[in-house]
């Protein structure tokens, strides 16, 4: 990522388009993949939730979501 930072002065903005909100909080500079994975999973989950909705279906007298 350091190479990209050197050639892209807008790296923070660019990464937001990939749902990577904060390079420090995502563990990018620490090379912490577990931290990155967990942070990105939360952001992706939040994004998916904002674009979908839950509905209740009644089938054979049972509720399912």
N, CA, C and O atoms as CSV, one atom per row, in Angstrom:
chain,resi,resn,atom,element,x,y,z
A,1,UNK,N,N,0.815,-1.191,0.000
A,1,UNK,CA,C,0.000,0.000,0.000
A,1,UNK,C,C,0.860,1.257,0.000
A,1,UNK,O,O,0.447,2.299,-0.509
A,2,UNK,N,N,2.037,1.159,0.563
A,2,UNK,CA,C,2.910,2.334,0.585
A,2,UNK,C,C,3.231,2.788,-0.832
A,2,UNK,O,O,3.323,3.988,-1.090
A,3,UNK,N,N,3.401,1.849,-1.747
A,3,UNK,CA,C,3.659,2.199,-3.151
A,3,UNK,C,C,2.478,2.969,-3.736
A,3,UNK,O,O,2.661,3.965,-4.436
A,4,UNK,N,N,1.267,2.500,-3.444
A,4,UNK,CA,C,0.079,3.178,-3.941
A,4,UNK,C,C,-0.042,4.573,-3.338
A,4,UNK,O,O,-0.444,5.516,-4.020
A,5,UNK,N,N,0.301,4.702,-2.078
A,5,UNK,CA,C,0.233,6.002,-1.407
A,5,UNK,C,C,1.172,6.993,-2.096
A,5,UNK,O,O,0.841,8.169,-2.245
A,6,UNK,N,N,2.336,6.513,-2.511
A,6,UNK,CA,C,3.315,7.385,-3.160
A,6,UNK,C,C,2.836,7.906,-4.512
A,6,UNK,O,O,3.169,9.026,-4.901
A,7,UNK,N,N,2.058,7.098,-5.229
A,7,UNK,CA,C,1.613,7.512,-6.560
A,7,UNK,C,C,0.179,8.047,-6.590
A,7,UNK,O,O,-0.253,8.604,-7.599
A,8,UNK,N,N,-0.550,7.881,-5.503
A,8,UNK,CA,C,-1.937,8.343,-5.456
A,8,UNK,C,C,-2.148,9.210,-4.217
A,8,UNK,O,O,-2.383,8.684,-3.129
A,9,UNK,N,N,-2.066,10.520,-4.368
A,9,UNK,CA,C,-2.253,11.395,-3.211
A,9,UNK,C,C,-3.675,11.335,-2.638
A,9,UNK,O,O,-3.908,11.789,-1.518
A,10,UNK,N,N,-4.621,10.780,-3.394
A,10,UNK,CA,C,-6.007,10.651,-2.937
A,10,UNK,C,C,-6.329,9.210,-2.538
A,10,UNK,O,O,-7.456,8.749,-2.723
A,11,UNK,N,N,-5.353,8.511,-1.999
A,11,UNK,CA,C,-5.523,7.100,-1.674
A,11,UNK,C,C,-6.698,6.869,-0.728
A,11,UNK,O,O,-7.476,5.937,-0.935
A,12,UNK,N,N,-6.841,7.697,0.307
A,12,UNK,CA,C,-7.951,7.551,1.266
A,12,UNK,C,C,-9.283,7.584,0.531
A,12,UNK,O,O,-10.143,6.737,0.769
A,13,UNK,N,N,-9.460,8.546,-0.353
A,13,UNK,CA,C,-10.707,8.687,-1.107
A,13,UNK,C,C,-10.902,7.501,-2.039
A,13,UNK,O,O,-12.006,6.967,-2.149
A,14,UNK,N,N,-9.852,7.097,-2.697
A,14,UNK,CA,C,-9.925,5.954,-3.606
A,14,UNK,C,C,-10.355,4.696,-2.856
A,14,UNK,O,O,-11.210,3.951,-3.336
A,15,UNK,N,N,-9.780,4.457,-1.702
A,15,UNK,CA,C,-10.090,3.245,-0.952
A,15,UNK,C,C,-11.538,3.237,-0.459
A,15,UNK,O,O,-12.135,2.171,-0.309
A,16,UNK,N,N,-12.097,4.405,-0.208
A,16,UNK,CA,C,-13.508,4.473,0.207
A,16,UNK,C,C,-14.423,3.939,-0.892
A,16,UNK,O,O,-15.499,3.416,-0.600
A,17,UNK,N,N,-14.010,4.065,-2.144
A,17,UNK,CA,C,-14.815,3.516,-3.235
A,17,UNK,C,C,-14.778,1.993,-3.233
A,17,UNK,O,O,-15.576,1.352,-3.916
A,18,UNK,N,N,-13.853,1.407,-2.467
A,18,UNK,CA,C,-13.747,-0.045,-2.313
A,18,UNK,C,C,-14.249,-0.495,-0.940
A,18,UNK,O,O,-13.960,-1.604,-0.491
A,19,UNK,N,N,-15.010,0.389,-0.283
A,19,UNK,CA,C,-15.579,0.139,1.051
A,19,UNK,C,C,-14.502,-0.042,2.122
A,19,UNK,O,O,-14.717,-0.739,3.113
A,20,UNK,N,N,-13.367,0.576,1.920
A,20,UNK,CA,C,-12.317,0.603,2.942
A,20,UNK,C,C,-12.310,2.028,3.462
A,20,UNK,O,O,-11.744,2.928,2.842
A,21,UNK,N,N,-12.954,2.222,4.621
A,21,UNK,CA,C,-13.253,3.560,5.103
A,21,UNK,C,C,-12.068,4.289,5.720
A,21,UNK,O,O,-11.938,5.503,5.565
A,22,UNK,N,N,-11.219,3.572,6.404
A,22,UNK,CA,C,-10.125,4.213,7.144
A,22,UNK,C,C,-8.929,3.268,7.130
A,22,UNK,O,O,-8.963,2.204,7.748
A,23,UNK,N,N,-7.889,3.655,6.434
A,23,UNK,CA,C,-6.736,2.771,6.276
A,23,UNK,C,C,-6.122,2.378,7.611
A,23,UNK,O,O,-5.666,1.245,7.771
A,24,UNK,N,N,-6.105,3.277,8.553
A,24,UNK,CA,C,-5.538,2.984,9.873
A,24,UNK,C,C,-6.430,2.001,10.635
A,24,UNK,O,O,-5.945,1.006,11.173
A,25,UNK,N,N,-7.718,2.280,10.677
A,25,UNK,CA,C,-8.664,1.434,11.419
A,25,UNK,C,C,-8.807,0.046,10.794
A,25,UNK,O,O,-9.161,-0.912,11.482
A,26,UNK,N,N,-8.536,-0.063,9.506
A,26,UNK,CA,C,-8.649,-1.341,8.815
A,26,UNK,C,C,-7.377,-2.169,8.897
A,26,UNK,O,O,-7.323,-3.271,8.352
A,27,UNK,N,N,-6.359,-1.659,9.567
A,27,UNK,CA,C,-5.123,-2.422,9.741
A,27,UNK,C,C,-4.221,-2.450,8.526
A,27,UNK,O,O,-3.309,-3.272,8.442
A,28,UNK,N,N,-4.472,-1.559,7.588
A,28,UNK,CA,C,-3.687,-1.555,6.344
A,28,UNK,C,C,-2.213,-1.305,6.618
A,28,UNK,O,O,-1.360,-2.053,6.141
A,29,UNK,N,N,-1.906,-0.271,7.375
A,29,UNK,CA,C,-0.508,0.101,7.591
A,29,UNK,C,C,0.208,-0.859,8.527
A,29,UNK,O,O,1.438,-0.899,8.539
A,30,UNK,N,N,-0.541,-1.638,9.316
A,30,UNK,CA,C,0.060,-2.626,10.216
A,30,UNK,C,C,0.159,-4.007,9.572
A,30,UNK,O,O,0.669,-4.950,10.178
A,31,UNK,N,N,-0.333,-4.116,8.338
A,31,UNK,CA,C,-0.355,-5.397,7.636
A,31,UNK,C,C,-1.094,-6.451,8.468
A,31,UNK,O,O,-0.659,-7.596,8.585
A,32,UNK,N,N,-2.217,-6.028,9.038
A,32,UNK,CA,C,-3.017,-6.871,9.932
A,32,UNK,C,C,-4.236,-7.382,9.158
A,32,UNK,O,O,-5.281,-6.731,9.120
A,33,UNK,N,N,-4.084,-8.548,8.549
A,33,UNK,CA,C,-5.151,-9.072,7.696
A,33,UNK,C,C,-6.420,-9.385,8.485
A,33,UNK,O,O,-7.521,-9.131,7.997
A,34,UNK,N,N,-6.289,-9.924,9.681
A,34,UNK,CA,C,-7.475,-10.258,10.472
A,34,UNK,C,C,-8.289,-9.003,10.792
A,34,UNK,O,O,-9.516,-9.002,10.692
A,35,UNK,N,N,-7.600,-7.955,11.170
A,35,UNK,CA,C,-8.269,-6.681,11.454
A,35,UNK,C,C,-8.946,-6.150,10.192
A,35,UNK,O,O,-10.087,-5.691,10.242
A,36,UNK,N,N,-8.243,-6.213,9.062
A,36,UNK,CA,C,-8.784,-5.781,7.782
A,36,UNK,C,C,-10.031,-6.591,7.421
A,36,UNK,O,O,-11.066,-6.030,7.060
A,37,UNK,N,N,-9.920,-7.899,7.522
A,37,UNK,CA,C,-11.020,-8.787,7.157
A,37,UNK,C,C,-12.268,-8.482,7.980
A,37,UNK,O,O,-13.364,-8.353,7.433
A,38,UNK,N,N,-12.099,-8.367,9.293
A,38,UNK,CA,C,-13.242,-8.107,10.172
A,38,UNK,C,C,-13.860,-6.736,9.922
A,38,UNK,O,O,-15.083,-6.603,9.886
A,39,UNK,N,N,-13.026,-5.721,9.749
A,39,UNK,CA,C,-13.541,-4.376,9.498
A,39,UNK,C,C,-14.277,-4.322,8.165
A,39,UNK,O,O,-15.350,-3.725,8.069
A,40,UNK,N,N,-13.716,-4.929,7.160
A,40,UNK,CA,C,-14.344,-4.908,5.834
A,40,UNK,C,C,-15.639,-5.713,5.839
A,40,UNK,O,O,-16.613,-5.314,5.201
A,41,UNK,N,N,-15.665,-6.831,6.542
A,41,UNK,CA,C,-16.893,-7.630,6.631
A,41,UNK,C,C,-18.021,-6.810,7.256
A,41,UNK,O,O,-19.164,-6.885,6.806
A,42,UNK,N,N,-17.708,-6.037,8.282
A,42,UNK,CA,C,-18.729,-5.195,8.924
A,42,UNK,C,C,-19.257,-4.145,7.952
A,42,UNK,O,O,-20.463,-3.910,7.879
A,43,UNK,N,N,-18.356,-3.520,7.211
A,43,UNK,CA,C,-18.770,-2.485,6.268
A,43,UNK,C,C,-19.605,-3.087,5.142
A,43,UNK,O,O,-20.624,-2.515,4.754
A,44,UNK,N,N,-19.188,-4.219,4.622
A,44,UNK,CA,C,-19.943,-4.872,3.550
A,44,UNK,C,C,-21.315,-5.301,4.055
A,44,UNK,O,O,-22.312,-5.139,3.351
A,45,UNK,N,N,-21.374,-5.840,5.253
A,45,UNK,CA,C,-22.648,-6.246,5.839
A,45,UNK,C,C,-23.578,-5.044,5.998
A,45,UNK,O,O,-24.766,-5.122,5.685
A,46,UNK,N,N,-23.033,-3.948,6.481
A,46,UNK,CA,C,-23.829,-2.732,6.654
A,46,UNK,C,C,-24.340,-2.230,5.297
A,46,UNK,O,O,-25.496,-1.824,5.178
A,47,UNK,N,N,-23.487,-2.260,4.294
A,47,UNK,CA,C,-23.871,-1.812,2.952
A,47,UNK,C,C,-24.966,-2.704,2.371
A,47,UNK,O,O,-25.933,-2.201,1.799
A,48,UNK,N,N,-24.824,-4.013,2.509
A,48,UNK,CA,C,-25.856,-4.932,2.022
A,48,UNK,C,C,-27.178,-4.721,2.747
A,48,UNK,O,O,-28.244,-4.738,2.131
A,49,UNK,N,N,-27.102,-4.523,4.056
A,49,UNK,CA,C,-28.325,-4.302,4.839
A,49,UNK,C,C,-29.041,-3.033,4.398
A,49,UNK,O,O,-30.270,-2.976,4.395
A,50,UNK,N,N,-28.274,-2.023,4.026
A,50,UNK,CA,C,-28.901,-0.765,3.602
A,50,UNK,C,C,-29.575,-0.898,2.236
A,50,UNK,O,O,-30.408,-0.067,1.875
A,51,UNK,N,N,-29.224,-1.929,1.481
A,51,UNK,CA,C,-29.773,-2.101,0.138
A,51,UNK,C,C,-30.818,-3.217,0.053
A,51,UNK,O,O,-31.394,-3.452,-1.010
A,52,UNK,N,N,-31.056,-3.887,1.147
A,52,UNK,CA,C,-32.037,-4.971,1.155
A,52,UNK,C,C,-33.030,-4.733,2.291
A,52,UNK,O,O,-32.841,-3.834,3.110
A,53,UNK,N,N,-34.061,-5.523,2.335
A,53,UNK,CA,C,-35.014,-5.433,3.423
A,53,UNK,C,C,-35.472,-6.844,3.788
A,53,UNK,O,O,-35.464,-7.764,2.970
A,54,UNK,N,N,-35.862,-6.967,5.030
A,54,UNK,CA,C,-36.373,-8.255,5.511
A,54,UNK,C,C,-37.878,-8.291,5.300
A,54,UNK,O,O,-38.561,-7.273,5.404
A,55,UNK,N,N,-38.367,-9.447,5.011
A,55,UNK,CA,C,-39.811,-9.598,4.900
A,55,UNK,C,C,-40.224,-10.883,5.584
A,55,UNK,O,O,-39.456,-11.842,5.660
A,56,UNK,N,N,-41.413,-10.888,6.066
A,56,UNK,CA,C,-41.951,-12.055,6.757
A,56,UNK,C,C,-42.845,-12.811,5.780
A,56,UNK,O,O,-43.698,-12.226,5.114
A,57,UNK,N,N,-42.634,-14.096,5.712
A,57,UNK,CA,C,-43.414,-14.950,4.829
A,57,UNK,C,C,-44.151,-15.971,5.681
A,57,UNK,O,O,-43.551,-16.627,6.532
A,58,UNK,N,N,-45.435,-16.101,5.454
A,58,UNK,CA,C,-46.214,-17.115,6.150
A,58,UNK,C,C,-46.462,-18.235,5.149
A,58,UNK,O,O,-47.069,-18.042,4.096
A,59,UNK,N,N,-45.968,-19.415,5.522
A,59,UNK,CA,C,-46.126,-20.565,4.636
A,59,UNK,C,C,-46.538,-21.751,5.509
A,59,UNK,O,O,-45.852,-22.083,6.476
A,60,UNK,N,N,-47.618,-22.363,5.178
A,60,UNK,CA,C,-48.115,-23.534,5.926
A,60,UNK,C,C,-48.291,-23.199,7.406
A,60,UNK,O,O,-48.047,-24.042,8.269
A,61,UNK,N,N,-48.711,-21.978,7.696
A,61,UNK,CA,C,-48.963,-21.577,9.068
A,61,UNK,C,C,-47.733,-21.228,9.865
A,61,UNK,O,O,-47.849,-20.953,11.059
A,62,UNK,N,N,-46.547,-21.224,9.260
A,62,UNK,CA,C,-45.298,-20.906,9.953
A,62,UNK,C,C,-44.711,-19.614,9.387
A,62,UNK,O,O,-44.810,-19.322,8.196
A,63,UNK,N,N,-44.107,-18.869,10.276
A,63,UNK,CA,C,-43.429,-17.643,9.867
A,63,UNK,C,C,-41.982,-17.952,9.523
A,63,UNK,O,O,-41.328,-18.751,10.192
A,64,UNK,N,N,-41.496,-17.315,8.480
A,64,UNK,CA,C,-40.061,-17.400,8.180
A,64,UNK,C,C,-39.632,-16.026,7.678
A,64,UNK,O,O,-40.426,-15.278,7.108
A,65,UNK,N,N,-38.377,-15.717,7.901
A,65,UNK,CA,C,-37.843,-14.408,7.481
A,65,UNK,C,C,-36.836,-14.597,6.385
A,65,UNK,O,O,-36.269,-13.622,5.892
